[in-house]
Amino acid sequence: MSPARRADAQHTSMFLRMLLRAAVLRRGRAASALLAMVVAAAAATAMLNLYVDVQAKLRKEFRNYGANVVVVGKDGETLPDSALEQVNAVLAGRGLAVPFAYVVARTSDGQSVVVSGTDFAQVRKLDSWWSVNSWPEEAQDALVGTRAAAVVSPQAKPFDLSFQGRTIHLDSAGTLSTGAAEDSRVYISLTDFENWTGVQPSTIEIAAAGSPEEVNAVIIRLAEALPAAEVRPVRQIMEGEARVLGKTRATLLASASLIILTAALCVLSTLMGWILDRRRDFAIMKALGASERLIGSFFAAEAGVLGAIGAIVGFLIGIGVAAWIGRVNFHAAVVPRFNVLPWVLIGSVAVALISAALPMSLLRRIQPAVILRGE
Amino acid sequence: MFFRLVYESFRRQKRRKALAGVAITLGVAVATAMIAVATDVGDKMSRELRAYGANLLVTPQEDTLDLQIGGVDLKPPSDGTYLNEADLPKIRGTFWHHNIVGFSPMLPVNVNVSGRDVTLLGTYFSKKLSFGKEDFATGVQITHPWWKVKGAWPNDESQDVLIGESLATKLALKPGDQIQIRGQNHRVAGLLLTGAGEDNQIVAPLGLAQQILRKPGAVRRLYVSAMTKPEDALARRDPKTMNAELFDRWYCSPYVQSIAYQLQEAIPHSHAEQIRQVAQNEGTVLARIKGLMLLVTLAALLASALAVSAAMATAIFERRSEVGLMKALGGGNASIAALFFVEAMLLALIGGLIGFAGGAVLARQIGRSIFAAQITIDPVLLPVILALAVIVTFAGSALAIRRAVKFDPVYALRGEG
């Protein structure tokens, strides 16, 4: 090893020793600075994680509004037999598709009523706002809208409906209340419906999951797969969702910025105090002949290491906090985003360096003798 | 002597006091803004959720069944009963009229256009009405915000119509063309895109539909868009089973049920029902957003409390030699601690006041830029915020003060430690 290299190595080891001793000897101060770092990094991580994930969480809530895409036969025609299979193939599990078939039937006393055939198990998932006292389970069971019930089966008695001369005998299994057109209808299972009327579904209501871009892609693919049908987005649902989601994210972003700002302030004041507190070390080093650059890099290294450790510990805690908020508020954990880590790391180290640089520039102007005299 | 110490400490250590003061001010400003946003976000979001449209439907009480399939009305116009258009402005006189964002009457009529049977829907676009001294405008532009028009919205007093986009393609019509309905020519003001049944209908001013039906003042359905409070156990109870006190509480809460009840009172022979798809989901979405903001606000309060504590701890730690000097001159622990606490309280009060004003401005900015609406701060919040600031500042100082007075004055004066 050449003398120059050896001197260099000694230099480095001295540097590291000073760093380590500084941390060990002033444990209390170092710990409080580190704590501030950890809290700031944890707050930043939690907020960034929430900001990224809240969209997905809220989208799931918005799917409770029901279908966002409708497939209908052109000009009131029924859909081809394979339509539902094709829709399900396009969705590939990322959504729910429910067929509806409609006819106008007559009651035994000659009143008209809309009868719809559908898949009850699926409707229950799609239209969660339907208020139903008991869902039909057996064949020939009907779900009767509250307004229709007053006409077709006032005391939930079995009733007959006829369509083009064919009659079906139905049991009123439960009543349905939605406050909209469904209240005037009678719903029966699709099998019963097709056996009775021979009419195929004319509408498929689809709740496609995902972002607006993904839903639009689904709409385009559906239109290609079903040229005989009209595929259209339910604009009421899609626009409402986009609007509320946008506002929520903007509010969250504003809050996140405020919180991160406060956390950075917390770090700034703690670290500045820490460095100012050590002006005697600074003066002694300077009196012993250390260059300003060396002292600067010493304090910068300290702050940088503190920032990095704080960022990593804070990141882990922050992920925990975000997961907890997800569990409490959305009943589903927020997925940890590890791509947030570099940002938190860079931000923490930068804030730490800035906090160190400010008091340094203040100290540089003061003569070591003045500091050592204790003024 | 005590007050002189406090006064001189503020006069001579401006830099240190400023640092701690800035930390408190910023902390309080963030806390105030977050509390204001969190308390108001429910109200603001409730308004945004009106983008989903009407959440109440009013129908005639003795109505026959609707025969609606895919937005096509198959009910013969002679069937059923109607609401009276003249009763509609009375909605403005109900208890919760401030919560009613808008309403639109609907009157479907079947007409034959170029050999096709189509539904003509009469409604308000943005109709000017008055109730008492109050003038207001309402219609589908408010209750159905997702309706898009290519061209222009027709005037409610005119004979112009909108044509649903699918129907317009079939009839080869574009804005500005003429369409013949029941032997009369009408101008097509624009094409309507809704993503629902109206895409295959003609939408016209209510007066025109009544004229075709020859029933002046007739309204088949009324859609009402109201801001409501999420449903709870009280909301779901039947008003008939309540005692007077409970009924008053129910009646004076903006539940969708109580607003429906009041609509029935205002409009004779009507039946009002919540549209569950909109009304029920609104509650869950609102609860989620409010819950989120509450937790985020807690995080913000915690972060600002920590920032204030850290700044105070630093400020006091720097003054060890001062403490040493006071102790050497015979100052008791209690009087030294009292000095620091009074200083901390003064800082907290000054910082708290400035921070509160700053937070109010911040909240207003957030409200204006995100919701295009004012977020106002309740002045009642001021004492609460000030008390919080003092408590947090005390808590942040307590440990540092304890350590400062415990410190041996000899070391402190030698400048060690």
Interface residues (C-beta under 8 A of the other chain):
Chain A: S32 A36 V39 A40 A43 A46 M47 L50 V54 K57 L58 E61 F62 N64 Y65 G66 V70 V72 G76 Y102 V104 Q111 S112 V113 V114 D127 W129 W130 S131 R147 A148 V151 S177 T178 G179 A180 A181 D183 S184 S202 T203 E230 R232 P233 V234 R235 Q236 I237 M238 E239 G240 R243 V244 K247 T248 A250 T251 L252 A254 S255 A256 L258 I259 L261 T262 A263 L265 C266 S269 T270 M272 G273 W274 L276 D277 R280 V321 I325 V328 N329 F330 G374
Chain B: L19 A20 A23 L26 G27 V30 A33 M34 V37 V41 K44 M45 E48 L49 A51 Y52 G53 L56 L57 D63 T64 L65 D66 L67 Q68 I69 G70 V72 L74 H144 P145 W146 K148 S166 L193 T194 G195 A196 D199 E273 Q274 I275 R276 Q277 V278 A279 Q280 N281 T284 V285 R288 I289 G291 L292 M293 L295 V296 T297 A299 A300 L302 A303 S304 L306 A307 A310 A311 A313 T314 A315 F317 E318 S321 L362 I366 S369 I370 F371 R414 G415
